[in-house]
Amino acid sequence: MSVDVIDRVRAFARTELVDRQAYLDSFADAPLPLYRRFHEAGLANWWLPAEEGGTGLGLEDSVDVVSELSYGDAGAAFTLFISVLGTSMVSLYGSAGLHARYLKPMIDGGTFCATVGSEQAAGSELAKITTTAVRSGDDLVINGDKYFSTNADFADFLVVIARSTDNPSGVAAVVVPRDTPGVRIVKRWEMNGLRSSATYQVSFENCRVPADHALRGPGLRVLEVGLNASRILIATTAVGVARRIRDHCMDYANTKTLRDAPLTGNAVFAAKLGQMEMQIEVMRTQCRSAAREFDAILSRPDAADEFLRRGTLKSALAAKMFCGQTGWQIASVGSELFGGLGYTHDDAIGKLVRDMRYVAIVEGGDDVLRDLVFSRYVVPVSKRT
Ligand SMILES: Cc1cc2nc3c(=O)[nH]c(=O)nc-3n(C[C@H](O)[C@H](O)[C@H](O)COP(=O)(O)OP(=O)(O)OC[C@H]3O[C@@H](n4cnc5c(N)ncnc54)[C@H](O)[C@@H]3O)c2cc1C
């Protein structure tokens, strides 16, 4: 099963992404027909459990799926996997009714979900968010301004993180259908990279949803659980982009001569590419290892509670930080290899560098994640490796 899905994803990436870099790098509308063809190939939301009609592919195999997609285009990969953040939360902490209403159609319709957490003033201090979900009869009424949310405009539903006295922790994760009156897309951000993806500023004005659309559990902890899956796959994007940089460097070096010989025969070039290959191997190994830990917890009968107990996994934080930093080194070495051409829009390396940058920023910059590793895994002596 996994080999079949990975082969089909690789074929999709080769036919739809690899040779369309200029188009995918344009700031046109999000290329929804492209994403529809991914669904028609039977691949959309591939990670959803078999009970929901998905392929049931685990996160460990999803690492190779995302590596293939991001070899083709990181923005397309991000668009196609980031729903995993919301679906993980709904799958683990949503009622059977929410599963039937929101998760099942994602297979039949190839639809998206978006997570709406970040706010301008709160920044990474999510405990300071000001969006509210206030009880009114049998409903929750949501009000607030959110800063970034990928796929929000064309998603079927949003998982909104909001302050709520209904939740004992003070924060709830609430499922909001995209077509709820009062959900407004303020603008689409113009990003430096990942330009085939679409991230929006969103506001909520008196959005009314049934109170049973709140997920079980403390909202910020539930978000942390979902972030385990998406951070591992964001880290994996670096593997795919790095593989593409390596191949692009090899193609260039086969045609570029230095001292009357191809650059590929030069010892300095060989050392750089040897180093790159080692880094790619370690990044992939860390992503698969973190994903294996996630899959192992998910397979337990008490997965939802065990995830709440563990919160953010050290392996997932390590994958995201290591791949963000190492991917950035690879992008830097790669761009230098092309000389002046590497600083122009004429060569594809510029896009790869811009795409790589997001790995160390989205879902927690390195300063934030280092702080998290310190407080969760260094201060408590029992958690140290
Ligand atoms: C392409 C893209 C897609 C996105 N998609 C989504 C989405 O779908 N849903 C969503 O909710 N959000 C989304 N985001 C938001 C993204 O996750 C945040 O922008 C990111 O986590 C960084 O947080 P921040 O912008 O609040 O900046 P901050 O984390 O507040 O950082 C600002 C500055 O403060 C510093 N800082 C912050 N905390 C610490 C600390 N503890 N110690 C030291 N320094 C610190 C940082 O280093 C930085 O210099 C997206 C962003 C982008 C760019």
The ligand as an ORCA input file, in Angstrom:
! r2SCAN-3c Opt
* xyz 0 1
  C       3.618     30.739      5.062
  C       2.998     30.812      6.426
  C       1.905     30.022      6.730
  C       1.300     30.086      7.988
  N       0.179     29.338      8.232
  C      -0.442     29.437      9.428
  C      -1.655     28.717      9.697
  O      -2.155     27.987      8.846
  N      -2.255     28.878     10.913
  C      -1.718     29.683     11.880
  O      -2.307     29.785     12.962
  N      -0.557     30.358     11.680
  C       0.090     30.248     10.479
  N       1.266     30.938     10.251
  C       1.872     31.688     11.354
  C       3.210     31.085     11.788
  O       3.043     29.832     12.388
  C       3.893     32.086     12.697
  O       4.128     33.247     11.926
  C       5.194     31.546     13.245
  O       4.935     30.514     14.155
  C       5.992     32.639     13.924
  O       5.191     33.245     14.901
  P       4.953     34.818     14.947
  O       4.736     35.305     13.551
  O       3.881     35.031     15.934
  O       6.295     35.456     15.411
  P       6.963     35.340     16.870
  O       7.142     33.907     17.218
  O       6.231     36.158     17.841
  O       8.384     35.908     16.582
  C       8.683     37.325     16.515
  C      10.059     37.542     17.136
  O      10.024     37.212     18.527
  C      11.053     36.282     18.825
  N      10.600     35.350     19.865
  C       9.353     34.808     19.982
  N       9.317     33.952     21.041
  C      10.565     33.936     21.562
  C      11.171     33.259     22.671
  N      10.451     32.420     23.438
  N      12.469     33.499     22.941
  C      13.187     34.375     22.185
  N      12.681     35.037     21.112
  C      11.387     34.822     20.820
  C      11.303     35.546     17.513
  O      12.582     34.947     17.450
  C      11.158     36.675     16.517
  O      12.346     37.388     16.453
  C       1.848     30.920      8.987
  C       2.956     31.731      8.686
  C       3.521     31.695      7.421
  C       4.714     32.561      7.129
*
